[in-house]
Amino acid sequence: MIPLEAAQIPLVFVGAGILAIGCLLRLAYSFWVQQVSPKAPFPPGPKALPFLGNVHQLPVENQHKTFFEWSREFGSVVHARLFHSPVIIINSLDVAKDFMDKRGGNYNDRPPFILLSELMGWDSTLTHLRFGDRFRKHRKWMQSAFSSRPALNSYRPLQRRESHIMLAGLLSDPDAYVRHFTRQVGPFFVLAFCLTDNTPWGRAESDLYVHLAEKATTETVKAGSPARMLVDFFPILRHYPTWLPGSKFKVEALHVRGLVKAMMDAPYEMVKRKLEAGNAWPSFTGKLLEEHYSKGGLSYEDEVDIKGAAGTLYAGVLLPVLKRHAEVYRKAQEEIDRVVGPERLPDFDDRESLPYLNAVIKEVYRWHVPVPSGLPHFSMKEDVYQGYRIPESAMIIGNIWGMSQNPDLYPEPEVFRPERFLDNTNEDAMDPNNIIFGFGRRLCPGKAFADSNVFLLASHIIATMDLTRARDEKGQEIVPPLEFTSGFVSRPKPFKCVFTPRSQRVVEIIQQLTAEA
C-alpha cells in the first residue's frame, strides 16, 4: 500500500500543472488572434516577445517613466502587451480627452482588477466599480455629496476646525507632524459618516476610523506591487490554494480584505445605530440610509454600495516639496502677510487674492503626481483612432506623470517653478487640475473638495509656521534627498523638518481657535 503522504505529494504538482497548462493555452490563443487578424494596425510600440509581450521591458518600479520614454520613441499613443493583454498607453492630454471624454462611452470601464477588487475587497468603491448601473448610482451619490456648491460650503466648518486642531498639534508636539497631518486628512474619510460635531464620541471614534482607513490603504499599497498583480493577467490564479508555495500574494490580499471590510463596516454601523436611535447628525451616509428605509428597507447590495460610496481619499505631497524650496515658502508667506495680515488665518474666500499660493499648489500637483500612471480605463469594444486599431478589452493607461512632464506645456519640467502658472496664457491647458483627478466619467467627484482642503492646509501652515531643516547632533543641517515610494500610489518617504510658530500672536490665534472648535 502506498503511504498517504506519498499519495498526496503528486496532487500538488498536478494542481500546479493544470494551472500552468490553462495559462499557456490562454496565452497561445491570444497570440494567435493577434497575429492572424487582418484589421487595421495597432499603434506603434516596443517589440513584444511571444507569450511575455513587453513584460520583460518594464521595471518593477517607476513604470510611468518607461511609458514616458516609449512615447518619445513611438508617439503619444503606444501599443504594448502584458502577457496576452493589450495595453494602450497615452502620454498626451489631448489624446486622453479624445479617448475618455469624446469617446467616453467606450472607455469608461475599468479592467477586471482581480487582486485589488475581488481578492482585496475594493470592488464596491467608486474607483474600482465596473461601468454600469452600480457605477452610475455611486457616481450620482458622490456628485451630490462632493460636487455641488451647497455641499462644498456645508463642509467648510469641519475643514476649518480640523485645520485648527492640526495647527494646535504642531504647537504642542511638532515632532509628531506626520501624525497631525494624517489626523487632519483623515476626518474627510469619516466626514461622510457624520463625525462633524463636537460631542465626546466624535473625536474618539473619528480617530479610530482614521486609523482603520490609514491601515487599509497602506497595506493595500504594500500588497499591490506589480509582481503580485500576476493574477490580474491570469485570473485562474485566484483559485490558487493558500497552502501551496507561491501563494503569498493571495495570503496578503486576503489579509488586506479584512482591513478594507473593517474600514467600511465600522463607521457605517455607527451611523446606522444612531439613525435607528434617533440621534444621528445629518450626513451623506445617513441620507442614503433614510432614502432606502423610506422605500421599504435595505438589500445586501444596497448596504455594500453605501459603505463603498463613502471610502474615497486623496493625498498630496505639499510639505516635503516646500521644505526643499525655502525661497518658494518665503514668497508664499509674504503674499499671505500682505493680503490677509497678522490678525487672522487665511480662509476660502481669500483664495482668489493669493495668486502665488495658487501657483505653488498647481506646481505641487504637476511636479509629483500621487498616482503617476493613473487608474487604467478599459475598452468595451474595438475602435479605430487616427488609423490605428484599439482592440476590445484593452487596458487604457493615461500616463498622468508623462502628461505633467510635457516640455511643450511646461518648459524645464524637472524644475519646481510655480511662476510658470502666473502667466494666464494657455491657462486651461496648463492647469494640472485637468490631469491629476482623472478623465471622463471617471473624473474624481471629490476634485473640488480635495483641492479646497489642500488650499486650506497649505495656507494655514504657511501663514503660521516657519518650516526649516532638522539638525543632527553636531548642529549640522540634515539635507535628505526628496524621495517617494514607487508602485501604484507614490507617497513621500519619511522626512525630518522643524515647525516653529512665526510669532507669539500666531500662538494666541491658534489657541483661541482651538478653544472654540
C-alpha positions as CSV (number, residue, x, y, z in Angstrom):
1,M,0.0,0.0,0.0
2,I,1.3,3.5,-0.8
3,P,1.7,5.7,2.2
4,L,-0.9,8.5,2.5
5,E,1.8,11.2,2.5
6,A,3.3,9.8,-0.7
7,A,-0.1,9.7,-2.4
8,Q,-0.8,13.3,-1.6
9,I,2.5,14.8,-2.9
10,P,1.8,14.4,-6.6
11,L,-1.6,16.2,-6.2
12,V,0.3,19.4,-5.5
13,F,2.2,19.1,-8.8
14,V,-1.0,18.0,-10.7
15,G,-2.8,21.1,-9.5
16,A,0.1,23.4,-10.4
17,G,0.4,21.7,-13.8
18,I,-3.3,22.3,-14.5
19,L,-2.9,25.9,-13.7
20,A,0.2,26.2,-15.9
21,I,-1.5,24.5,-18.8
22,G,-4.5,26.8,-18.6
23,C,-2.3,29.8,-18.6
24,L,-0.3,28.6,-21.6
25,L,-3.5,27.8,-23.6
26,R,-4.9,31.3,-23.0
27,L,-1.6,32.9,-24.0
28,A,-1.4,30.8,-27.2
29,Y,-4.9,31.7,-28.2
30,S,-4.4,35.4,-27.6
31,F,-1.2,35.4,-29.5
32,W,-2.8,33.5,-32.5
33,V,-5.7,36.0,-32.6
34,Q,-3.4,39.0,-32.7
35,Q,-1.1,37.5,-35.4
36,V,-3.8,36.4,-37.9
37,S,-6.1,39.5,-37.6
38,P,-6.3,41.3,-40.9
39,K,-7.7,44.5,-39.4
40,A,-6.1,48.0,-39.1
41,P,-2.6,48.0,-37.4
42,F,-2.1,48.6,-33.8
43,P,-0.4,51.9,-32.7
44,P,3.4,51.7,-32.8
45,G,5.2,50.4,-29.7
46,P,8.1,48.4,-28.5
47,K,8.7,44.9,-30.0
48,A,7.0,42.2,-28.0
49,L,8.1,38.7,-27.3
50,P,5.8,35.7,-27.8
51,F,3.8,35.0,-24.6
52,L,5.6,37.5,-22.5
53,G,4.7,40.5,-24.6
54,N,6.6,43.6,-23.2
55,V,6.7,42.5,-19.5
56,H,10.5,42.0,-19.7
57,Q,10.9,45.7,-20.7
58,L,9.1,47.1,-17.7
59,P,11.0,47.8,-14.5
60,V,9.5,46.7,-11.1
61,E,9.4,50.3,-10.0
62,N,8.6,53.6,-11.7
63,Q,6.9,52.1,-14.8
64,H,5.4,55.5,-15.6
65,K,8.9,56.7,-16.6
66,T,9.3,53.8,-19.0
67,F,5.9,54.7,-20.5
68,F,7.1,58.3,-21.0
69,E,10.3,57.1,-22.7
70,W,8.2,54.9,-25.1
71,S,6.2,58.0,-26.0
72,R,9.4,59.8,-27.1
73,E,10.2,57.0,-29.4
74,F,6.8,55.9,-30.7
75,G,4.5,58.9,-30.2
76,S,1.7,59.9,-27.9
77,V,-0.3,56.6,-28.4
78,V,1.7,53.5,-27.7
79,H,0.7,49.8,-28.0
80,A,2.2,47.2,-25.8
81,R,1.3,43.8,-24.4
82,L,1.5,42.5,-20.9
83,F,1.4,38.7,-21.4
84,H,-1.7,38.2,-23.5
85,S,-3.4,41.6,-22.6
86,P,-3.2,44.5,-25.0
87,V,-2.3,47.8,-23.4
88,I,-2.7,51.3,-24.9
89,I,-0.5,54.0,-23.3
90,I,-1.4,57.6,-23.7
91,N,1.1,60.4,-22.8
92,S,-0.9,63.3,-24.3
93,L,-3.6,65.3,-22.6
94,D,-5.4,66.0,-25.9
95,V,-5.4,62.3,-26.8
96,A,-6.6,61.3,-23.3
97,K,-9.5,63.7,-23.7
98,D,-10.3,62.2,-27.2
99,F,-10.5,58.7,-25.6
100,M,-12.0,59.3,-22.2
101,D,-14.1,62.4,-22.9
102,K,-15.2,62.5,-26.5
103,R,-15.4,58.7,-26.8
104,G,-16.0,58.0,-23.2
105,G,-18.9,55.6,-23.9
106,N,-16.4,53.1,-24.9
107,Y,-13.6,53.8,-22.5
108,N,-15.2,54.5,-19.1
109,D,-15.0,50.9,-17.9
110,R,-12.3,49.6,-15.5
111,P,-10.2,46.4,-16.1
112,P,-11.2,43.4,-14.1
113,F,-8.8,44.0,-11.2
114,I,-8.7,40.6,-9.6
115,L,-6.2,41.5,-6.9
116,L,-7.5,44.8,-5.8
117,S,-11.2,44.4,-6.4
118,E,-12.0,40.7,-6.0
119,L,-9.4,39.5,-3.5
120,M,-8.7,42.7,-1.5
121,G,-12.3,43.8,-1.5
122,W,-12.2,47.3,-3.1
123,D,-14.8,46.3,-5.7
124,S,-17.6,48.3,-4.1
125,T,-15.8,51.6,-4.2
126,L,-16.4,54.1,-7.0
127,T,-12.8,54.0,-8.3
128,H,-12.9,50.2,-8.9
129,L,-16.5,49.6,-10.0
130,R,-17.0,48.3,-13.5
131,F,-19.0,50.6,-15.7
132,G,-22.8,50.0,-15.4
133,D,-25.8,50.8,-13.3
134,R,-24.0,50.4,-9.9
135,F,-21.2,52.8,-11.1
136,R,-23.8,55.3,-12.2
137,K,-25.6,55.1,-8.9
138,H,-22.4,55.6,-6.9
139,R,-21.3,58.5,-9.1
140,K,-24.6,60.2,-8.6
141,W,-24.3,59.8,-4.9
142,M,-20.8,61.2,-4.8
143,Q,-21.6,64.1,-7.1
144,S,-24.4,65.1,-4.8
145,A,-22.2,64.9,-1.8
146,F,-19.0,66.5,-3.0
147,S,-19.5,68.4,-6.2
148,S,-22.3,71.0,-5.7
149,R,-21.6,74.4,-4.2
150,P,-24.0,74.0,-1.3
151,A,-22.4,70.6,-0.4
152,L,-18.9,72.1,-0.5
153,N,-20.0,75.1,1.6
154,S,-21.5,72.7,4.2
155,Y,-18.1,71.1,4.8
156,R,-16.2,74.3,5.4
157,P,-16.8,74.5,9.2
158,L,-15.4,71.0,9.6
159,Q,-12.4,71.8,7.3
160,R,-11.6,74.8,9.4
161,R,-12.0,73.0,12.7
162,E,-9.7,70.1,11.7
163,S,-7.1,72.5,10.3
164,H,-7.1,74.5,13.6
165,I,-6.7,71.2,15.6
166,M,-3.8,70.3,13.3
167,L,-2.1,73.6,14.0
168,A,-2.5,73.1,17.7
169,G,-0.9,69.8,17.4
170,L,2.1,71.4,15.7
171,L,2.4,73.8,18.6
172,S,2.2,71.1,21.3
173,D,4.2,68.3,19.7
174,P,5.9,69.5,16.4
175,D,8.0,66.3,16.2
176,A,4.8,64.3,15.6
177,Y,3.8,66.3,12.5
178,V,3.2,63.2,10.4
179,R,0.5,62.1,12.9
180,H,-1.0,65.6,12.9
181,F,-1.2,65.7,9.1
182,T,-2.8,62.2,8.9
183,R,-5.2,63.3,11.6
184,Q,-6.1,66.4,9.5
185,V,-6.7,64.5,6.3
186,G,-8.4,61.5,7.9
187,P,-11.7,63.2,9.1
188,F,-12.7,63.7,5.5
189,F,-12.8,60.0,5.1
190,V,-15.2,59.8,8.0
191,L,-16.9,63.0,7.1
192,A,-19.5,61.0,5.2
193,F,-20.3,59.2,8.4
194,C,-21.4,62.4,10.2
195,L,-18.5,62.8,12.6
196,T,-18.9,66.6,12.2
197,D,-20.0,67.5,15.7
198,N,-18.1,68.3,18.9
199,T,-19.6,65.5,21.1
200,P,-17.2,63.4,23.0
201,W,-17.7,60.3,20.9
202,G,-17.0,62.2,17.7
203,R,-13.3,62.7,18.4
204,A,-12.5,59.2,19.7
205,E,-14.5,57.4,17.1
206,S,-13.1,59.6,14.4
207,D,-9.5,58.7,15.4
208,L,-10.5,55.0,15.3
209,Y,-11.9,55.3,11.7
210,V,-8.8,57.3,10.6
211,H,-6.6,54.5,11.9
212,L,-8.7,51.9,10.0
213,A,-8.6,53.9,6.8
214,E,-4.8,54.5,7.0
215,K,-4.1,50.9,7.8
216,A,-6.2,49.6,4.9
217,T,-4.8,51.9,2.3
218,T,-1.2,51.5,3.5
219,E,-1.4,47.7,3.4
220,T,-3.1,47.8,0.0
221,V,-0.2,49.7,-1.4
222,K,2.3,47.2,0.1
223,A,0.5,44.1,-1.1
224,G,-0.4,45.6,-4.5
225,S,3.1,45.6,-6.1
226,P,3.4,44.8,-9.8
227,A,4.9,41.4,-9.1
228,R,1.8,40.4,-7.1
229,M,-0.6,41.5,-9.8
230,L,0.1,38.5,-12.0
231,V,-3.4,37.2,-11.0
232,D,-4.8,40.1,-13.0
233,F,-3.4,38.7,-16.2
234,F,-4.1,35.0,-15.3
235,P,-7.4,35.1,-13.4
236,I,-7.2,31.4,-12.8
237,L,-4.6,32.1,-10.1
238,R,-7.4,33.5,-7.9
239,H,-8.2,29.8,-7.1
240,Y,-4.6,29.1,-6.2
241,P,-4.6,27.3,-2.8
242,T,-3.1,29.4,0.1
243,W,-1.2,26.4,1.4
244,L,0.9,25.9,-1.7
245,P,4.3,27.6,-2.2
246,G,4.0,30.9,-4.1
247,S,0.6,31.8,-2.5
248,K,2.0,34.8,-0.6
249,F,0.2,37.2,-3.0
250,K,-3.2,35.7,-2.1
251,V,-2.5,35.4,1.7
252,E,-1.6,39.1,1.8
253,A,-4.6,40.1,-0.3
254,L,-7.0,38.2,1.9
255,H,-5.4,40.0,4.9
256,V,-6.0,43.3,3.3
257,R,-9.6,42.3,2.6
258,G,-10.2,42.1,6.3
259,L,-8.8,45.6,6.8
260,V,-10.9,47.0,4.0
261,K,-14.0,45.4,5.4
262,A,-13.4,46.8,8.9
263,M,-12.7,50.3,7.4
264,M,-16.1,50.3,5.6
265,D,-18.2,48.4,8.2
266,A,-17.3,50.2,11.5
267,P,-18.3,53.8,10.6
268,Y,-21.3,52.6,8.6
269,E,-22.7,50.6,11.5
270,M,-22.2,53.5,13.8
271,V,-24.3,55.8,11.6
272,K,-26.9,53.1,11.3
273,R,-27.2,52.6,15.1
274,K,-27.5,56.4,15.7
275,L,-30.1,56.7,12.9
276,E,-32.2,53.9,14.5
277,A,-31.8,55.6,17.9
278,G,-32.9,58.9,16.5
279,N,-29.8,60.9,17.4
280,A,-27.8,60.9,14.1
281,W,-26.4,64.1,12.7
282,P,-27.2,65.0,9.1
283,S,-24.7,63.1,6.8
284,F,-24.1,61.6,3.4
285,T,-24.5,58.0,4.7
286,G,-27.5,58.9,6.9
287,K,-29.3,60.5,4.0
288,L,-28.8,57.4,1.8
289,L,-29.9,55.1,4.6
290,E,-33.1,57.1,5.2
291,E,-33.9,57.1,1.4
292,H,-33.6,53.3,1.4
293,Y,-35.7,52.9,4.5
294,S,-38.4,55.0,3.0
295,K,-38.5,52.7,0.0
296,G,-39.0,49.6,2.1
297,G,-35.6,48.7,3.5
298,L,-32.1,47.8,2.6
299,S,-30.9,44.9,0.5
300,Y,-27.5,43.4,1.0
301,E,-26.3,45.1,-2.2
302,D,-27.6,48.4,-1.0
303,E,-25.6,48.1,2.2
304,V,-22.4,47.2,0.3
305,D,-23.0,50.1,-2.1
306,I,-23.4,52.7,0.6
307,K,-20.3,51.5,2.5
308,G,-18.3,51.6,-0.6
309,A,-19.5,55.0,-1.7
310,A,-18.0,56.7,1.4
311,G,-14.5,55.4,1.1
312,T,-12.5,57.9,-1.1
313,L,-9.3,59.6,-0.1
314,Y,-6.7,61.9,-1.8
315,A,-3.2,62.6,-0.6
316,G,-0.8,65.3,-1.6
317,V,3.0,65.9,-1.4
318,L,2.9,69.6,-0.4
319,L,5.2,69.7,2.6
320,P,8.3,67.8,1.6
321,V,8.4,69.8,-1.6
322,L,8.1,73.1,0.1
323,K,10.7,72.1,2.7
324,R,13.1,71.7,-0.1
325,H,12.3,75.0,-1.7
326,A,12.7,77.6,1.1
327,E,12.5,80.6,-1.3
328,V,9.1,79.5,-2.5
329,Y,7.9,79.1,1.0
330,R,9.0,82.6,1.9
331,K,7.3,84.1,-1.1
332,A,4.1,82.4,-0.2
333,Q,4.4,83.8,3.4
334,E,5.0,87.3,2.1
335,E,1.9,87.1,-0.1
336,I,-0.3,85.9,2.8
337,D,1.1,88.5,5.1
338,R,0.3,91.2,2.6
339,V,-3.2,90.1,1.7
340,V,-4.5,88.6,4.9
341,G,-2.5,90.3,7.6
342,P,-1.4,89.1,11.1
343,E,-4.7,89.1,12.9
344,R,-6.4,86.1,11.3
345,L,-5.9,82.9,9.3
346,P,-6.5,82.7,5.5
347,D,-9.9,81.4,4.6
348,F,-11.6,80.0,1.4
349,D,-12.7,83.5,0.3
350,D,-9.1,84.7,0.2
351,R,-8.0,82.2,-2.4
352,E,-8.6,84.5,-5.5
353,S,-6.4,87.1,-3.8
354,L,-3.5,84.7,-3.4
355,P,-2.3,84.0,-6.9
356,Y,1.2,82.9,-5.9
357,L,0.0,80.4,-3.4
358,N,-2.4,79.0,-6.0
359,A,0.6,78.7,-8.4
360,V,2.5,76.8,-5.7
361,I,-0.3,74.4,-5.3
362,K,-0.6,73.8,-9.0
363,E,3.1,73.2,-9.3
364,V,3.0,70.7,-6.5
365,Y,0.2,68.9,-8.3
366,R,2.3,68.9,-11.5
367,W,5.7,68.2,-10.2
368,H,4.9,65.0,-8.4
369,V,1.7,63.1,-9.2
370,P,0.4,60.8,-6.4
371,V,-0.9,58.2,-8.9
372,P,1.7,58.5,-11.7
373,S,0.1,56.2,-14.2
374,G,-3.5,57.0,-13.2
375,L,-6.2,54.4,-12.8
376,P,-6.5,52.3,-16.0
377,H,-9.6,52.5,-18.2
378,F,-10.8,49.6,-20.3
379,S,-12.1,49.4,-23.9
380,M,-15.5,47.8,-24.1
381,K,-15.4,47.3,-27.9
382,E,-12.9,47.6,-30.7
383,D,-12.3,51.1,-32.0
384,V,-10.1,52.9,-34.6
385,Y,-8.2,56.1,-33.6
386,Q,-6.2,58.0,-36.2
387,G,-6.0,54.9,-38.4
388,Y,-4.9,52.6,-35.6
389,R,-6.8,49.7,-34.1
390,I,-7.7,49.9,-30.4
391,P,-8.6,46.3,-29.5
392,E,-11.5,45.3,-27.4
393,S,-10.7,44.6,-23.7
394,A,-7.5,46.7,-23.9
395,M,-6.2,48.4,-20.8
396,I,-6.0,52.1,-21.4
397,I,-3.3,53.8,-19.4
398,G,-3.4,57.6,-19.2
399,N,0.2,58.3,-18.1
400,I,-0.5,61.3,-15.9
401,W,3.1,61.7,-15.0
402,G,4.1,61.8,-18.6
403,M,1.5,64.5,-19.4
404,S,2.8,66.6,-16.5
405,Q,6.3,66.4,-17.9
406,N,5.4,67.7,-21.4
407,P,8.1,70.2,-22.2
408,D,5.9,72.0,-24.7
409,L,3.5,72.9,-21.9
410,Y,6.0,73.0,-19.1
411,P,9.5,74.2,-20.1
412,E,12.1,72.5,-18.0
413,P,9.5,70.2,-16.4
414,E,12.0,68.7,-13.9
415,V,12.4,72.2,-12.2
416,F,10.0,73.2,-9.5
417,R,8.8,76.6,-10.6
418,P,5.4,78.0,-9.5
419,E,5.9,81.1,-11.6
420,R,5.0,79.1,-14.7
421,F,1.4,79.4,-13.7
422,L,1.3,83.1,-13.1
423,D,1.0,83.8,-16.8
424,N,-2.6,83.5,-17.9
425,T,-1.6,82.5,-21.4
426,N,-2.9,78.9,-22.2
427,E,-4.1,78.7,-18.5
428,D,-6.6,76.0,-19.0
429,A,-4.3,73.7,-21.0
430,M,-1.6,74.1,-18.4
431,D,-3.7,73.6,-15.3
432,P,-2.7,70.2,-13.7
433,N,-6.2,70.0,-12.1
434,N,-7.3,68.9,-15.6
435,I,-4.9,65.9,-15.4
436,I,-4.4,64.6,-11.9
437,F,-8.1,63.8,-11.0
438,G,-8.8,61.6,-14.0
439,F,-10.8,61.8,-17.1
440,G,-14.3,61.4,-18.5
441,R,-16.9,59.9,-16.2
442,R,-14.1,58.5,-14.1
443,L,-13.1,62.0,-13.1
444,C,-12.9,62.1,-9.3
445,P,-16.2,63.6,-7.9
446,G,-14.3,64.9,-4.9
447,K,-12.0,67.0,-7.0
448,A,-13.2,70.4,-5.8
449,F,-13.4,69.2,-2.2
450,A,-9.9,67.8,-2.2
451,D,-8.4,70.9,-3.9
452,S,-10.1,73.2,-1.4
453,N,-8.7,71.2,1.5
454,V,-5.2,71.3,0.1
455,F,-5.5,75.1,-0.1
456,L,-6.7,75.5,3.5
457,L,-4.0,73.1,4.7
458,A,-1.2,75.0,2.8
459,S,-2.4,78.5,3.6
460,H,-2.7,77.8,7.3
461,I,0.7,76.1,7.7
462,I,2.5,78.8,5.6
463,A,0.7,81.6,7.5
464,T,1.6,80.3,10.9
465,M,4.7,78.2,10.8
466,D,8.3,78.6,9.7
467,L,9.5,75.4,8.1
468,T,13.2,74.6,8.4
469,R,15.5,71.7,8.1
470,A,16.3,69.5,11.1
471,R,19.8,69.4,12.5
472,D,22.0,66.4,13.6
473,E,23.7,66.0,17.0
474,K,26.6,68.2,15.7
475,G,24.3,71.1,14.8
476,Q,24.6,70.5,11.1
477,E,21.6,70.8,8.8
478,I,20.2,67.5,7.6
479,V,19.7,67.6,3.9
480,P,18.0,64.3,3.0
481,P,17.1,63.5,-0.6
482,L,13.5,64.1,-1.6
483,E,12.3,60.5,-2.1
484,F,9.0,59.0,-2.9
485,T,7.7,55.4,-2.8
486,S,7.2,53.6,-6.0
487,G,4.2,51.5,-7.0
488,F,0.6,52.2,-7.8
489,V,0.5,55.1,-5.4
490,S,3.6,57.3,-4.9
491,R,3.9,58.9,-1.4
492,P,6.7,60.9,0.1
493,K,9.1,58.8,2.2
494,P,9.5,59.9,5.9
495,F,11.4,63.2,6.2
496,K,12.7,65.4,9.0
497,C,11.9,69.0,9.4
498,V,11.2,71.6,12.1
499,F,8.0,73.6,12.6
500,T,8.3,76.9,14.5
501,P,5.4,79.3,15.2
502,R,6.2,82.6,13.5
503,S,5.2,84.8,16.4
504,Q,3.5,84.8,19.8
505,R,0.5,86.3,18.2
506,V,0.2,83.2,16.0
507,V,0.3,81.0,19.1
508,E,-2.6,83.1,20.6
509,I,-4.7,82.9,17.5
510,I,-4.3,79.1,17.2
511,Q,-5.1,78.6,20.9
512,Q,-8.2,80.8,20.6
513,L,-9.5,79.0,17.5
514,T,-8.8,75.6,19.0
515,A,-10.7,76.5,22.2
516,E,-13.7,77.5,20.0
517,A,-13.5,74.2,17.9
